[in-house]
Amino acid sequence: MISRIAFTMITLLGVALIVSSCGKLDQEEFEMWKNEHVSQMEKADADLTNKVTMLEGKVDQHTKDVAEAISEAKDEAIAASQQGDADTMAAAKQTSMEQDAQLRADLTKSIDMQGQKAMEFAQGEDAKLQKRIDAHDMADASQNDAIKKLESEVMALKEGLSMVESEVAAKPVIVATVNFASGQTRVSSKGQEILDGIVAQLKADSDAKIMVVGHADGMPVLRGSYRSNWDLSQARANSAAKHLESKGIDSSRIEAIGKAHTDPVAPQNTSAGRAMNRRVEVILVPADAHNQPF
């Protein structure tokens, strides 16, 4: 406010100087004009000051009213927000509880359905498994019967085999065959090796009888000390028997027999066949087969 008065005084002083310098006003008139103008200016300034004061009061009141309105609006907004939050939370809680209850109900229903399906599946699988077990038991029973039957057959076969073995063991067995040249009765070196190879076997079965059977090829005996194939075959048997006796075989176990050409093993009309028929067979006869024909 002081700055405005000072500004006015300076302005008036400048105007006065300008006027006085121009010589239009005297000192008295200037003073009168100045005082009048200053009074007017002071009045205008006072009015202006009052208006400013009133305006400032209005501004202050408006500011206060606005602040109060803002505070009230803020409080109302906070209260509304709190109430809205509470309502929202309550609604959300209620919704959550309802959804949780619905979820629990759905889950319980789903569990019950799954449990029912699982039970039905388990019952079906149990029935299938029981059928398989029953079929397996039947198969086992059938297999057991088959096994028992097979065991019975095997037992019968073993018994039959044992009987056959007994019969075979009771039958005479050819353990060696020695061949001779035409018209010859002496055991060759190869024949001696063959006879030597069975000595241990003959000694092992000391109860068995030893048959040494001589054979001829059936050709007529035209010269020599033998008059017939019978004599020739007997001489061959005696020769083989003496060789066995020389190897430690008890002579009481040995029986030498000549069968001439009555028991050929090959055709008589070929040289190869006749060579096979000129032979001595060493036969091991078990003790219980002494009476069997040869």
C-alpha positions as CSV (number, residue, x, y, z in Angstrom):
1,M,0.0,0.0,0.0
2,I,2.9,2.5,0.8
3,S,4.5,1.8,-2.5
4,R,1.3,2.9,-4.2
5,I,1.2,6.2,-2.3
6,A,4.8,6.9,-3.0
7,F,4.3,6.1,-6.6
8,T,1.4,8.6,-6.7
9,M,3.4,11.4,-5.0
10,I,6.2,10.9,-7.4
11,T,3.8,11.1,-10.3
12,L,2.3,14.3,-9.0
13,L,5.6,15.8,-8.3
14,G,6.7,15.1,-11.8
15,V,3.5,16.6,-13.2
16,A,4.0,19.7,-11.0
17,L,7.5,20.1,-12.2
18,I,6.4,19.8,-15.7
19,V,3.6,22.4,-15.2
20,S,5.8,24.8,-13.3
21,S,8.4,24.6,-15.8
22,C,6.0,25.5,-18.4
23,G,5.0,28.7,-16.4
24,K,1.2,28.0,-16.5
25,L,0.6,27.6,-12.8
26,D,1.8,29.7,-9.8
27,Q,2.8,28.3,-6.4
28,E,-0.6,28.8,-4.7
29,E,-2.6,27.3,-7.5
30,F,-0.2,24.4,-7.6
31,E,-0.6,23.8,-3.9
32,M,-4.3,23.9,-4.1
33,W,-4.3,21.5,-7.1
34,K,-1.9,19.3,-5.4
35,N,-3.8,19.1,-2.1
36,E,-7.0,18.5,-4.0
37,H,-5.5,15.8,-6.1
38,V,-3.7,14.2,-3.2
39,S,-7.0,14.1,-1.3
40,Q,-8.7,12.5,-4.2
41,M,-5.9,10.0,-4.5
42,E,-5.9,9.2,-0.8
43,K,-9.6,8.6,-1.0
44,A,-9.3,6.5,-4.0
45,D,-6.5,4.6,-2.4
46,A,-8.6,4.1,0.8
47,D,-11.5,2.9,-1.3
48,L,-9.1,0.6,-3.1
49,T,-7.7,-0.6,0.2
50,N,-11.1,-1.3,1.6
51,K,-12.0,-3.2,-1.5
52,V,-8.8,-5.1,-1.4
53,T,-9.4,-5.9,2.3
54,M,-12.9,-7.0,1.5
55,L,-11.7,-9.1,-1.4
56,E,-8.9,-10.6,0.7
57,G,-11.5,-11.4,3.4
58,K,-13.6,-13.0,0.8
59,V,-10.7,-14.9,-0.6
60,D,-9.7,-16.1,2.8
61,Q,-13.2,-17.1,3.6
62,H,-13.5,-18.9,0.2
63,T,-10.1,-20.6,0.8
64,K,-11.3,-21.7,4.2
65,D,-14.7,-22.9,2.8
66,V,-12.8,-24.7,0.0
67,A,-10.5,-26.3,2.5
68,E,-13.4,-27.3,4.7
69,A,-15.2,-28.6,1.7
70,I,-12.2,-30.6,0.6
71,S,-11.7,-31.9,4.1
72,E,-15.3,-32.9,4.3
73,A,-15.2,-34.5,0.8
74,K,-12.0,-36.3,1.8
75,D,-13.6,-37.6,5.0
76,E,-16.7,-38.6,3.1
77,A,-14.6,-40.3,0.5
78,I,-12.5,-42.1,3.1
79,A,-15.7,-43.1,4.9
80,A,-17.3,-44.2,1.7
81,S,-14.1,-46.0,0.7
82,Q,-14.0,-47.8,4.0
83,Q,-17.6,-48.6,3.9
84,G,-17.1,-49.7,0.3
85,D,-14.1,-51.8,1.2
86,A,-16.0,-53.4,4.1
87,D,-19.0,-54.1,1.8
88,T,-16.7,-55.3,-0.9
89,M,-14.8,-57.5,1.6
90,A,-18.0,-58.8,3.0
91,A,-19.4,-59.5,-0.5
92,A,-16.1,-61.1,-1.5
93,K,-16.0,-63.2,1.7
94,Q,-19.6,-64.3,1.1
95,T,-18.8,-65.1,-2.6
96,S,-15.6,-66.9,-1.5
97,M,-17.6,-68.9,1.0
98,E,-20.2,-69.8,-1.5
99,Q,-17.6,-70.7,-4.1
100,D,-15.7,-72.8,-1.6
101,A,-18.9,-74.6,-0.6
102,Q,-19.7,-75.2,-4.2
103,L,-16.1,-76.3,-4.9
104,R,-16.2,-78.7,-1.9
105,A,-19.6,-80.0,-3.1
106,D,-18.3,-80.5,-6.7
107,L,-15.1,-82.1,-5.4
108,T,-16.9,-84.4,-3.1
109,K,-19.2,-85.4,-5.9
110,S,-16.3,-85.9,-8.2
111,I,-14.5,-88.0,-5.6
112,D,-17.5,-90.1,-5.0
113,M,-17.9,-90.7,-8.7
114,Q,-14.3,-91.5,-9.1
115,G,-14.4,-93.8,-6.1
116,Q,-17.5,-95.6,-7.5
117,K,-15.8,-96.0,-10.9
118,A,-12.6,-97.2,-9.2
119,M,-14.7,-99.7,-7.1
120,E,-16.5,-100.9,-10.2
121,F,-13.2,-101.2,-12.1
122,A,-11.6,-103.1,-9.2
123,Q,-14.6,-105.4,-9.0
124,G,-14.4,-106.0,-12.7
125,E,-10.7,-106.7,-12.6
126,D,-11.2,-108.9,-9.6
127,A,-13.7,-110.9,-11.5
128,K,-11.4,-111.2,-14.5
129,L,-8.5,-112.1,-12.2
130,Q,-10.6,-114.8,-10.5
131,K,-11.6,-116.2,-13.9
132,R,-7.9,-116.3,-14.8
133,I,-7.1,-118.0,-11.5
134,D,-9.9,-120.5,-12.0
135,A,-8.7,-121.2,-15.6
136,H,-5.1,-121.4,-14.3
137,D,-6.2,-123.8,-11.6
138,M,-8.1,-125.9,-14.1
139,A,-5.1,-125.8,-16.4
140,D,-2.9,-126.7,-13.5
141,A,-5.2,-129.6,-12.5
142,S,-5.3,-130.8,-16.1
143,Q,-1.5,-130.4,-16.3
144,N,-1.1,-132.2,-13.1
145,D,-3.2,-135.0,-14.4
146,A,-1.2,-135.0,-17.6
147,I,2.0,-135.0,-15.6
148,K,0.8,-137.9,-13.5
149,K,-0.2,-139.8,-16.6
150,L,3.1,-139.0,-18.2
151,E,4.9,-140.0,-15.0
152,S,3.0,-143.3,-15.0
153,E,3.8,-143.8,-18.7
154,V,7.5,-143.0,-18.0
155,M,7.5,-145.4,-15.0
156,A,5.9,-148.1,-17.2
157,L,8.5,-147.3,-19.9
158,K,11.3,-147.5,-17.4
159,E,10.0,-150.8,-16.1
160,G,9.7,-152.0,-19.7
161,L,13.2,-150.7,-20.5
162,S,14.5,-152.4,-17.3
163,M,12.9,-155.6,-18.5
164,V,14.4,-155.1,-22.0
165,E,17.8,-154.3,-20.4
166,S,17.4,-157.4,-18.3
167,E,16.5,-159.4,-21.3
168,V,19.3,-157.9,-23.4
169,A,21.7,-158.5,-20.5
170,A,20.6,-162.1,-20.4
171,K,21.2,-162.6,-24.1
172,P,24.5,-163.6,-25.7
173,V,26.5,-160.6,-27.1
174,I,29.1,-160.8,-29.9
175,V,32.1,-158.9,-28.4
176,A,34.6,-159.5,-31.3
177,T,34.8,-160.8,-34.8
178,V,38.0,-162.0,-36.4
179,N,38.3,-162.8,-40.1
180,F,40.5,-165.4,-41.8
181,A,42.1,-165.8,-45.3
182,S,40.7,-168.5,-47.5
183,G,41.6,-172.0,-46.2
184,Q,43.5,-170.5,-43.2
185,T,42.9,-171.3,-39.5
186,R,45.8,-169.3,-37.9
187,V,44.8,-166.0,-36.2
188,S,46.4,-163.1,-38.0
189,S,48.3,-160.3,-36.2
190,K,45.3,-158.0,-36.7
191,G,43.0,-160.8,-35.3
192,Q,45.2,-161.1,-32.3
193,E,44.9,-157.3,-31.6
194,I,41.1,-157.7,-31.8
195,L,41.1,-160.6,-29.3
196,D,43.5,-158.8,-27.0
197,G,41.1,-155.8,-26.9
198,I,38.3,-157.9,-25.3
199,V,40.4,-159.8,-22.7
200,A,39.6,-157.2,-19.9
201,Q,35.9,-157.4,-20.7
202,L,35.9,-161.1,-20.6
203,K,37.7,-161.2,-17.3
204,A,35.4,-158.6,-15.8
205,D,32.3,-160.8,-16.3
206,S,33.8,-163.9,-14.8
207,D,30.4,-165.7,-14.5
208,A,29.6,-165.4,-18.2
209,K,30.3,-168.3,-20.6
210,I,32.5,-167.6,-23.7
211,M,31.4,-169.1,-27.0
212,V,34.0,-169.0,-29.8
213,V,32.1,-169.9,-33.0
214,G,34.0,-170.5,-36.3
215,H,32.5,-170.1,-39.8
216,A,33.5,-170.9,-43.3
217,D,32.7,-169.4,-46.7
218,G,31.1,-172.6,-48.1
219,M,33.6,-173.2,-50.9
220,P,34.6,-176.9,-51.3
221,V,37.7,-177.9,-49.4
222,L,39.9,-179.5,-52.0
223,R,43.2,-179.8,-50.3
224,G,44.9,-179.5,-46.9
225,S,44.4,-181.3,-43.6
226,Y,40.7,-180.4,-43.4
227,R,38.1,-182.5,-45.2
228,S,35.1,-180.1,-45.0
229,N,34.0,-176.6,-44.0
230,W,33.0,-178.1,-40.7
231,D,36.5,-179.1,-39.9
232,L,37.8,-175.8,-41.2
233,S,35.4,-173.7,-39.1
234,Q,36.1,-175.8,-36.0
235,A,39.9,-175.3,-36.4
236,R,39.4,-171.6,-36.7
237,A,37.3,-171.6,-33.4
238,N,40.0,-173.7,-31.7
239,S,42.7,-171.3,-32.8
240,A,40.9,-168.2,-31.4
241,A,40.1,-170.1,-28.2
242,K,43.7,-171.0,-27.6
243,H,44.8,-167.4,-28.0
244,L,42.3,-166.3,-25.4
245,E,43.5,-169.0,-23.0
246,S,47.1,-167.7,-23.6
247,K,45.8,-164.3,-22.3
248,G,44.6,-165.7,-19.0
249,I,41.0,-166.6,-19.8
250,D,39.9,-169.7,-17.9
251,S,39.6,-172.5,-20.4
252,S,36.6,-173.9,-18.5
253,R,34.6,-170.8,-19.5
254,I,35.4,-171.2,-23.2
255,E,33.5,-173.4,-25.7
256,A,34.7,-173.6,-29.3
257,I,32.1,-174.5,-31.9
258,G,32.4,-174.9,-35.7
259,K,29.3,-174.0,-37.8
260,A,30.8,-174.4,-41.3
261,H,28.9,-172.2,-43.8
262,T,25.4,-172.6,-42.2
263,D,25.3,-169.0,-40.7
264,P,26.6,-166.6,-43.3
265,V,26.5,-162.8,-42.8
266,A,27.0,-161.9,-46.4
267,P,26.3,-163.4,-49.9
268,Q,28.3,-166.5,-50.7
269,N,28.5,-165.8,-54.4
270,T,30.9,-162.8,-54.2
271,S,34.5,-162.8,-53.1
272,A,33.7,-159.9,-50.6
273,G,30.8,-161.8,-49.2
274,R,32.8,-165.0,-48.8
275,A,35.6,-163.0,-47.1
276,M,33.1,-161.7,-44.5
277,N,31.8,-165.2,-43.9
278,R,35.3,-166.6,-43.1
279,R,35.2,-165.5,-39.5
280,V,35.3,-166.4,-35.8
281,E,32.8,-164.7,-33.4
282,V,33.5,-164.4,-29.7
283,I,30.2,-164.4,-27.9
284,L,29.7,-163.5,-24.2
285,V,26.9,-165.6,-22.8
286,P,25.4,-164.4,-19.4
287,A,25.1,-167.0,-16.7
288,D,21.3,-167.1,-16.9
289,A,21.4,-167.5,-20.7
290,H,23.4,-170.7,-20.9
291,N,20.5,-172.7,-22.1
292,Q,19.6,-170.3,-24.9
293,P,20.2,-171.7,-28.5
294,F,22.9,-170.0,-30.6
